[in-house]
Amino acid sequence: MNKVVLDPAMQARLNGLNEHLELCDETGQVLGHLLPREMYRHLLVSFAKSVVSDEELERRRNEPGGSSLQEIWERLGNT
């Protein structure tokens, strides 16, 4: 993921970023969307829940097998 650091003047233009913001070019063409952190997180969690149900997560959690973090690190050679 790329990161853009905003100077104080640009931060002021975003008005605290407390709601969804469209980023547009000079012709009005939408280039992207900027979301406040909590809204972005809420959307990610909502999407994840729509893809995998709580019951499926619990079923997977209770499946036998798997590896501990230590075992994974050892396989990766990062001990």
C-alpha positions as CSV (number, residue, x, y, z in Angstrom):
1,M,0.0,0.0,0.0
2,N,1.2,3.5,-0.8
3,K,1.2,6.2,1.8
4,V,0.7,10.0,1.2
5,V,1.7,12.4,4.0
6,L,-0.5,15.5,4.1
7,D,0.9,18.9,4.9
8,P,-1.1,21.1,7.4
9,A,-2.7,23.1,4.6
10,M,-4.2,19.9,3.0
11,Q,-5.3,18.5,6.3
12,A,-7.2,21.7,6.9
13,R,-8.9,21.4,3.5
14,L,-10.1,17.9,4.5
15,N,-12.1,19.4,7.4
16,G,-11.1,16.8,9.9
17,L,-12.2,13.9,7.6
18,N,-15.2,12.9,9.7
19,E,-17.3,11.7,6.7
20,H,-16.8,10.0,3.3
21,L,-14.9,12.3,0.9
22,E,-14.7,12.0,-2.9
23,L,-11.4,12.9,-4.5
24,C,-11.9,14.5,-7.9
25,D,-9.7,16.0,-10.6
26,E,-10.2,19.5,-12.0
27,T,-13.0,18.3,-14.4
28,G,-15.0,16.7,-11.6
29,Q,-14.1,13.1,-12.5
30,V,-14.0,11.0,-9.3
31,L,-10.5,9.6,-8.8
32,G,-11.2,7.8,-5.5
33,H,-12.8,7.8,-2.1
34,L,-11.4,8.7,1.2
35,L,-13.0,7.3,4.4
36,P,-12.4,8.1,8.1
37,R,-10.6,5.3,9.9
38,E,-13.6,4.0,11.8
39,M,-15.9,4.0,8.7
40,Y,-13.2,2.1,6.8
41,R,-12.8,-0.4,9.6
42,H,-16.6,-0.9,9.9
43,L,-16.8,-1.6,6.1
44,L,-14.1,-4.2,6.3
45,V,-15.7,-6.0,9.3
46,S,-19.1,-5.9,7.6
47,F,-17.6,-7.4,4.4
48,A,-15.8,-10.1,6.3
49,K,-19.0,-11.1,8.1
50,S,-20.9,-11.2,4.9
51,V,-18.3,-13.6,3.4
52,V,-17.9,-16.0,6.4
53,S,-20.6,-16.5,9.0
54,D,-20.0,-16.6,12.7
55,E,-20.9,-20.2,12.7
56,E,-18.4,-21.0,10.0
57,L,-15.7,-19.2,11.9
58,E,-16.5,-21.2,15.0
59,R,-16.5,-24.5,13.0
60,R,-13.0,-23.6,11.6
61,R,-11.8,-22.6,15.1
62,N,-12.8,-26.0,16.4
63,E,-11.2,-28.1,13.6
64,P,-8.4,-30.3,14.7
65,G,-4.9,-29.7,13.4
66,G,-3.2,-26.5,12.5
67,S,0.1,-25.1,13.6
68,S,1.2,-22.9,16.4
69,L,2.9,-19.6,15.6
70,Q,6.2,-21.1,16.8
71,E,5.8,-24.0,14.3
72,I,5.1,-21.6,11.5
73,W,8.1,-19.4,12.3
74,E,10.3,-22.5,12.4
75,R,9.0,-23.6,8.9
76,L,9.8,-20.2,7.6
77,G,13.2,-20.2,9.1
78,N,12.6,-17.3,11.4
79,T,13.3,-18.8,14.8
